[in-house]
């Protein structure tokens, strides 16, 4: 806080100040000499979150080392690009998992149909039909658990 601004005093302090002003000068000096002077300090903490430093720090880096601001921007841009590429890879992996589980499930169901209609024994094809359905449900359950873990990580970071 700037030193030229006066802080409003609590009413008790104002009362004491008025009473001191009413005392004669020599009595006032005697009373005040009995008190130990105190120093009041304050601390301001600021928190910044983001890929770039706050503008004041950014300006300070540039003043200390000309060109530092540009270098910081380049680093932040590269970091963002790497993050985007990682997200693209994760999206591709998710799509590949979905495609493989659908392919496996449909393949087992088609095999079930061939066995049922080719041999005329529907009961013989049941294990393949069940396996196809179970594989699909298992893959869906795994994906659900992965998303839950991702949400927990996100909520811990916030």
N, C-alpha and C positions, 0 to 999 in steps of 0.2 A: 504494500500500500504506500503511495507517495507520502512523504513527510509533510508536505504543505497542506494536506487535508486534515481537518480536526475531526476526531472521533467523538460523537456525542457521549457524554458521561452518564452513568446511571444516576438516579435521583439522590441516592445516599451520598454519593461522591459530591454531587452538587451542593448538598446540605453542608458537608464538611468544608467544602471550599468557601462557602459563604461565611461560615463561622470563623474560619481562619482569617478571612479578609476583615472581619470585624475586630480582631485582636490588634493591639498595638504592635508596631513593627518589631520591637525587641522580644516580645512574648511569642510572636509568630515564628521568629527565627529559632527561639529556644524549643518550641514545640516541634518544628520541622526537623531540627537537628537530631531529635530522638528517633526518627524513622530512618530505616535503611533504604536507600534508593534501590529500586528494582528496575530491571530491564525487561521489556516485553518484546518478544520476537514472535514472528509467525512464519509458518512454512506453507508453501503452496505446492501441491503435487498435481501434476497433470499427466493424464494417461492418453496415449495415442495408439490406435490400432490401425494398421493398414500397410500396404506394400511400400509406401513412401513416408519419409519423415514429415513432421508438421512443417508448415511454411517457414517458421522462425529458424528451426534447425537446418532446413534446406538452404536458407539464405546464408546461415552461418558456415555451412560446409563450402559454399561457393566463395565466400569471403576469404576463408582460410586457404583453400586450394582451388584456384580458378579452374573450371572444367569439371569439378566434382559433381555438380548438380546434373550435368549431362550424363556422366558415368552412372550415377545412381538411377537415372531414368532408364538407361539402357539395361542395367541389371534387373530392374523391376519388369521391363518389357520381356526380357528373356525368361524370367521366372514365370510370368503369366503364360507365355507361349508353352513352356514345359508343362505347366498345369493343364492347359487345354489339350495338349497331346496325350497326357495321361488319362484325361477324361474320355477322349475319343477311343483310346484302347480299352477302357473299362466298358464303354457302350458296346464296342465290337464284341468283347468277351461275353457280355450279357446276351447279345443277339445270337451269338454262336451257341451258347448254352440252351437257349430257348429252342433254336432250330434243331439241335441234336436231340433234345428230349422229345420234341414233337416227332422227329424222324424215327426215333427208337420206338415210341409208343405206337405210331401208325404202322411201322414195320411189323411189330408184334401182333397188332390187330389184323393186318393183312395175312400174316402167317396163320393166325387163328382161323380166318375165313377160308384159306386154302385147305387147311386140315379138315375143317368142318364139312365143306362142300366136296372136297376131293375124295375124302375117305367115307363120308357119310356118317362119321361119328362126331357128333357135336361135343360130347363129353371130353374127348381127347384134345379138343382145341381150347378148352377152358383155361388150362394153366397159362397158355400164351396170351390169351385175352386178359386174364388177371394180371399177368406180369406187365403187359403194356400199360394197363391202368395204374398199377402200383408205381411203375417207373415215372409216369407223368406226375402222379401225386407227390412222390418223393422229391422230384426236382422242384415242384412248386413250393413245397415245404422248406427246402434248402434255400431257395431264393427269398422266401419270407424271412427266414432267420438272418440272412445276410443283410437285408434291408433294415431289420431291427437293430443290428449291430452298427450299421452306418448311422442310423438316427441317434443312437446312444453316443457315438463319437462326436457327432455334430452338436448335440446338446451339452456334452462335457466341454467342448471348445467355446461355447457361448457363455 
